[in-house]
């Protein structure tokens, strides 16, 4: 049966808090396995039962990025919308109704004030009572509690989100005394949230409470990079209620809002918390808040990419005090217990155990940065305790308790951004399966507060190098478009408005890096655009990218990128399988001697310029200067690095040829010998993963394009150091920070190659704006079956292939089942053969060098 499904506003299902004046709509057309095409569409939007916008039928097959163009949207209103389409079958389909709720389309109407505890407490609780006399038609709360907040209404938690609002560079702050120099001339913004609280409110007296914690806003304990604090926690709150008769009531945060101390003696995003239920929470109403005088950045709404509890695990208990969650993850431990007042227990978190089974804290920051939760009973009642703010990065945890504490239940709650992380890839190849699973574990462990982090414990920072190298993989494997749209906006805001420099961490929190890090301003928006064709992303990023290119060109007028910020690092690739990456001290000279950073950086410079050309054409800018600049960079690069006798770039160490091949910088006449030289280096190494984080995601695509699947198979099957097989055979269920496992044991940055699984092994090469899909799988000899499902704006694309006859036989047979979403067209390519695919189910047979296609049986 033909249907319309998955209606989304701004890439989100039923978002609350949309503050975009002209939001985008999208939907999927489904033929239930049979071909169906949309020929016309109609969108109807209603507000309070009144027709608000009606497009009438528009002749178009487009089902995404449809911009709202009706009357101006109002603040905090619920808009019901639905879609009608006419299909090629002559039928008219109608979707079910859905909704979006606006945020502050016009935030000048906000009358609330920023408030803080008069004693500058770092765990304040703000509260207030209000009377509801009659039935309410609607009730919304606008809230921003910095660093993080927990809202309760009538003693019930008012949201299922955690670590809110999203992390941004909130405001100007004192950044003197940093480890690396940083000239802060970036733009600032603060995120708020909107919740529909109608069902929490009752007739009569109601109470709201908001507890605040430090989060990243007031992080003053881990100051290796310098003091990054913005000040003590503060709150902005406004409750809007409307009665059935249209009467409105508004409650605002101001100097009359009551406050008290919270029960947290200590709370820190890195180290954990100590909760003592014998202190704080005095509701006598004797203290009122103080208006906070500061200048926050732009106020914008977060309506997606929330942190939520995504899984609950029952841990194993290998010894009395030690517990094992089964894999490294991000989350918290929940303990149900009872004890007399004043008794307590503590939870310590770590990634690994030593040979004697004792805690090993080295990978999570060392003995000086132990993650702990402590709890002190405030009464003789039973308690249900879990950390209030933040998350811990761990696999193992220990519990130390007083003798009179009786614990009767322990569970692990996995917390990450809600990016629909169900399994979407299956294969009989054990190492590929392990890489995918380990990547998914590590990537989701490092998606919090709208920021992709490097690790969930030691640093927790939004390194732009780590984030850009895994962006395509995450966008392929996870429902993460809005997550990366938010982070891309952070990148745009982070740029130095005068120089054009893009920092190594976003939001800025210190950290070393180099031009491949700042080039996230090209990589991330390009990947988002490839997934969404949203021209707004290009518009938002174009000037940032242009200024970044200008910055690099001014610093390096000869176009070989050897310099970045004075006094800071200027790295090339990172975490090569060589000595010099000790957590305590990094030996840059030793690392630079292995692979010239300028080779890597100039490659990224060229990529940025070519992306600027592409973006310029999308939004109708003159691209001549950048086309000429790209040609100059390419010539300079090849003059400096390409040997026309060995066909190696630079020394050829660490597969240096990968970078110019990947970025298409090799002159046409040299592509084959340069590829062959790379292949020779790989063979000589014993098919080692002799790369850093950037080349690790590039090398398989380079080899696949050169039709060297034989080398790919051997690299993936290798078990000796350095390789993914070496990680796997260690027993890890996560990717590591270094190939030898001597640093963080939960780092996603080597997982960029997962996009290769979707794009090459499954063959989902591209989707274009005309809704055409090319499927061109790479059938590696070491794989007998392989399947993926990739979520797109148009719907799910599923590819499954299986060998029927052994590799190398005359009639080797591969059967593929390919499902394309409704309203799309496709093609399957193998060698020189191309066959047409219809949307719905298709069965393709590859027998030897021939291709046959027939409609799959439903």
C-alpha positions, -999 to +999 in steps of 0.1 A: +000+000+000+013+034-009+018+058+020+034+090+032+055+086+064+082+101+085+071+136+083+098+159+097+102+196+104+139+207+103+150+171+100+132+163+133+101+144+142+076+166+161+102+191+174+095+214+203+112+248+202+117+255+164+129+291+163+135+292+126+111+317+109+108+296+078+114+259+087+120+231+062+095+202+058+103+167+045+085+134+042+090+099+027+069+082+000+065+045+005+052+020-021+053-009+003+080-026-018+065-015-052+076+015-073+058+048-066+065+083-076+053+116-064+041+140-091+025+168-070+024+177-033+003+198-010+011+209+025-015+221+050-006+238+083-032+246+109-030+265+142-057+260+169-080+244+143-077+273+119-061+269+084-028+287+085-011+278+053-022+258+022+002+254-007-025+239-029-011+212-052+023+220-066+037+200-095+070+186-081+086+154-071+105+171-042+098+157-008+125+174+012+138+210+020+103+224+013+104+258+030+075+272+049+062+304+033+030+311+051+021+338+075+047+346+102+049+320+129+042+331+165+062+323+196+053+291+215+026+279+193+017+244+182+012+240+145-004+209+130+006+199+095+000+172+070+009+163+034-011+152+004+006+139-027-006+128-062+013+097-074+021+084-109-007+058-102-033+086-103-041+083-066-041+110-039-024+101-006-029+118+027-004+116+056-013+114+092-011+147+110+020+157+129+031+189+146+060+213+154+060+237+183+078+270+179+103+285+202+111+322+204+107+333+168+110+368+183+131+366+214+128+404+220+095+395+237+113+376+264+108+394+298+127+370+320+160+380+336+192+360+341+195+352+378+221+335+400+224+325+437+234+356+457+263+336+473+274+325+438+267+289+448+277+263+421+247+241+428+218+265+433+181+255+432+156+280+421+119+275+428+085+291+428+048+284+434+020+294+412-018+290+412-038+276+383-075+284+387-090+267+357-083+244+327-053+253+307-052+252+269-014+252+268+016+255+290+052+259+278+084+266+296+114+284+281+145+275+301+183+279+300+202+268+331+240+271+327+260+249+328+233+222+331+199+220+347+173+196+360+137+208+360+110+193+382+073+203+383+052+191+412+081+167+422+082+151+387+112+155+364+099+177+336+120+163+308+137+131+296+167+150+283+201+152+301+231+175+300+209+203+287+212+228+272+237+220+245+273+231+250+284+262+231+309+291+235+285+310+257+300+344+262+332+364+265+355+352+294+389+358+308+413+335+288+445+348+302+471+321+311+462+295+285+486+267+276+484+277+240+479+313+228+444+321+217+430+354+205+393+352+212+374+372+185+347+346+180+309+350+180+290+337+210+257+319+215+236+303+242+211+276+237+177+273+255+151+246+255+113+246+253+091+219+269+054+213+267+045+210+304+007+210+301+004+175+315+025+183+346+003+211+358-028+207+380-055+229+392-045+247+424-010+252+437+019+241+416+057+243+422+086+243+398+122+237+408+154+240+388+186+226+401+218+238+383+252+222+380+285+235+366+288+215+334+313+230+310+302+265+319+320+266+353+347+239+349+374+249+373+390+216+383+407+204+352+428+233+341+456+217+321+447+239+291+440+269+314+410+284+332+380+281+309+352+291+333+325+316+323+314+321+359+290+304+384+257+288+372+228+310+362+192+306+350+168+321+325+132+308+328+098+318+315+066+298+318+038+306+294+003+294+303-030+300+284-064+292+298-092+278+276-108+313+275-076+328+260-064+344+293-026+343+296-003+339+326+035+343+325+060+335+352+095+348+348+129+344+365+138+376+383+150+391+416+119+378+433+125+341+424+133+320+455+165+301+457+184+277+480+215+257+481+215+223+464+226+190+479+258+187+458+289+195+478+309+190+446+300+187+409+324+187+380+320+174+344+353+156+346+356+144+382+320+136+391+299+147+421+294+144+459+257+144+470+249+149+506+212+148+514+218+163+548+225+198+533+207+223+511+172+222+499+159+247+525+125+259+511+117+285+538+117+312+511+142+334+530+166+338+500+158+353+467+179+353+436+202+381+423+200+394+388+231+383+368+247+411+349+265+397+319+264+397+281+255+362+268+258+354+232+229+350+207+200+331+222+190+301+201+168+271+207+180+235+209+151+213+198+170+181+188+202+161+194+194+158+231+213+135+254+191+107+267+193+074+284+197+051+254+203+017+271+202+001+305+228-026+313+229-051+341+266-052+350+285-083+358+302-086+393+335-105+389+346-097+424+328-082+454+337-046+448+343-047+411+316-044+383+319-048+345+295-031+321+308-053+293+322-025+271+336+010+274+307+035+273+295+068+285+268+070+312+263+066+349+256+040+376+223+039+393+223+024+429+192+015+449+201+011+486+191+018+522+212+029+552+209+050+583+214+088+580+250+098+576+262+065+560+274+066+525+290+049+495+313+059+466+315+048+430+348+050+411+349+046+373+378+033+350+384+019+315+406-011+324+419-034+351+456-044+356+469-079+356+458-084+392+423-072+385+427-038+402+416-005+387+438+009+360+432+047+357+458+055+331+436+056+300+410+078+317+434+105+329+455+089+356+454+088+393+449+126+396+417+126+375+396+098+389+359+099+381+339+094+413+304+097+426+298+099+464+265+097+482+257+104+519+223+093+532+201+121+546+175+098+562+168+062+570+148+058+538+156+038+508+172+058+480+175+056+442+207+074+434+223+083+401+246+112+392+226+144+385+248+161+359+273+149+333+284+114+324+313+091+332+335+073+306+341+037+318+338+000+314+345-009+350+334+006+383+340-001+419+318+005+449+331+012+483+305+015+510+300+018+548+292-015+565+256-004+573+247+004+536+226-023+520+226-022+482+199-041+465+201-031+429+228-017+406+224-008+369+243+011+342+225+038+323+241+045+289+238+082+281+245+097+246+229+119+220+197+103+208+209+096+172+190+063+166+220+041+171+204+007+161+226-017+143+225-011+105+253-033+092+258-071+092+286-093+077+303-127+081+337-109+080+347-108+117+371-079+115+348-057+095+319-065+119+342-057+148+353-024+134+317-013+128+305-024+163+336-008+180+331+024+160+294+026+169+303+021+206+330+047+205+312+072+184+280+072+205+301+074+237+314+106+223+283+125+213+271+147+241+256+182+243+257+185+205+295+181+204+315+152+190+343+146+216+376+128+214+370+107+245+343+105+272+366+108+302+401+124+300+396+154+277+359+153+265+366+181+240+352+188+206+385+184+187+378+196+151+403+171+137+386+141+154+352+155+146+357+161+109+374+128+102+344+108+116+316+131+103+308+112+071+308+079+090+285+092+117+261+108+092+260+075+073+255+052+103+234+075+126+205+098+124+228+127+132+220+155+107+209+180+134+237+170+157+262+180+130+242+210+119+245+223+154+283+216+156+289+231+122+272+263+135+296+262+165+325+260+140+312+290+121+308+310+154+343+299+166+362+316+138+384+346+146+365+374+130+397+393+122+422+367+112+400+338+100+416+312+123+394+282+132+404+267+166+414+231+173+385+225+197+349+238+192+335+250+215+369+264+223+385+247+253+422+247+244+439+218+228+466+212+201+460+205+164+468+220+130+452+229+097+435+196+093+416+205+124+405+239+113+396+224+079+365+210+097+350+243+084+351+227+049+347+190+057+317+191+080+294+214+060+303+195+028+292+162+044+260+178+057+252+192+023+259+158+007+233+143+030+207+170+029+213+193-001+204+221+023+217+253+007+215+271+041+244+250+053+265+263+024+254+299+030+263+297+066+297+282+060+309+299+028+323+331+044+339+310+072+356+288+046+367+318+025+382+335+055+400+303+066+416+300+032+427+336+033+442+330+068+462+300+056+473+318+025+485+349+044+504+327+069+520+306+040+524+328+009+543+301-009+512+279-005+529+251+013+512+251+047+540+251+074+526+277+098+495+283+118+491+302+151+523+314+166+533+294+197+508+267+190+511+232+174+509+229+136+503+191+132+499+170+101+484+136+106+480+124+142+486+092+161+509+075+136+521+040+148+554+054+161+568+064+194+561+099+207+525+098+217+527+093+254+498+109+272+521+126+296+544+142+270+542+143+232+575+144+212+566+165+182+601+165+167+600+127+166+566+127+150+573+154+125+604+134+114+582+105+104+557+124+082+561+161+070+531+179+085+532+204+056+524+176+031+492+167+050+483+203+057+488+215+021+466+186+010+438+198+033+444+234+021+438+223-015+406+204-004+393+236+013+399+256-018+381+231-040+352+230-015+350+268-017+347+264-055+320+239-051+301+260-025+305+291-046+288+274-075+259+262-053+252+297-041+262+316-072+295+332-062+324+340-085+348+310-082+376+321-107+400+332-080+397+299-061+399+278-092+432+295-100+444+292-064+437+255-064+458+251-096+487+270-080+486+249-049+485+217-069+516+228-089+535+239-059+527+207-040+538+184-068+570+204-074+579+201-037+569+165-029+565+143-060+595+123-071+592+115-108+615+086-104+602+067-073+567+081-077+566+087-040+555+119-023+582+131+002+598+100+017+568+079+011+567+069+047+534+063+064+517+060+030+522+097+022+509+090-013+474+086+001+468+123+007+474+136-028+455+106-043+425+111-020+423+149-026+429+144-064+461+164-065+482+139-085+488+149-122+468+126-145+499+111-161+513+101-127+481+086-110+489+050-120+526+050-110+518+069-078+491+044-069+515+015-077+541+030-055+516+033-026+507-004-032+544-013-030+548+005+003+518-013+017+530-047+006+565-040+020+550-031+054+532-064+055+498-047+049+501-027+081+478+002+090+509+025+090+487+057+091+474+084+114+438+092+119+432+111+086+449+087+062+432+057+080+398+070+067+412+078+033+434+048+023+406+023+016+387+047-007+420+054-026+426+017-030+390+009-040+391+036-067+422+020-080+405-014-080+429-028-054+405-048-033+431-075-028+452-050-008+422-038+012+414-074+022+449-081+034+451-048+054+418-055+071+427-091+079+461-083+094+463-091+131+498-078+140+505-043+152+495-018+138+461-030+126+424-031+135+429-068+140+454-060+168+428-039+186+402-066+181+423-094+194+431-075+226+394-081+236+384-045+232+349-036+221+359+000+213+384+018+191+415+032+207+433+066+207+466+050+195+473+018+176+491+003+206+463+010+231+485+030+255+461+060+258+424+063+257+405+030+251+374+048+238+383+071+209+363+071+176+388+089+154+402+058+137+366+049+127+363+073+098+367+043+075+332+031+085+319+055+058+338+032+034+316+003+044+285+022+034+299+039+003+320+011-012+312-023+004+275-017+002+281+006-028+258+035-019+280+058-039+258+088-041+223+103-040+218+134-061+193+163-059+171+146-085+166+117-062+188+093-082+209+067-064+239+048-077+247+014-062+282+001-070+294-024-044+330-036-039+329-074-035+360-082-014+372-118-015+372-121+023+335-113+025+307-138+018+278-117+029+273-081+036+243-059+043+236-023+054+207+000+059+213+037+055+188+063+066+184+092+042+160+121+038+142+101+011+139+070+033+160+039+040+183+024+014+191-012+020+217-033+002+224-069+009+247-092-011+257-128-007+281-151-026+265-183-039+296-199-054+332-198-041+356-170-051+376-178-082+352-202-099+342-196-135+306-189-125+311-170-093+276-159-084+265-130-061+229-123-053+219-088-042+187-075-027+185-038-030+156-017-016+153+019-027+129+044-010+098+054-029+100+084-052+136+076-062+153+061-092+185+041-092+212+023-111+234-006-103+269-006-117+294-035-119+324-032-141+312-019-174+276-030-169+249-007-157+213-017-150+183+004-140+168-001-105+132+009-095+123+021-061+111-007-039+126-042-039+151-053-066+171-085-070+203-083-089+224-113-100+261-109-107+274-141-125+310-138-135+312-105-154+275-104-163+247-087-145+210-097-145+181-080-128+147-091-118+120-079-095+125-095-061+097-115-047+080-098-018 
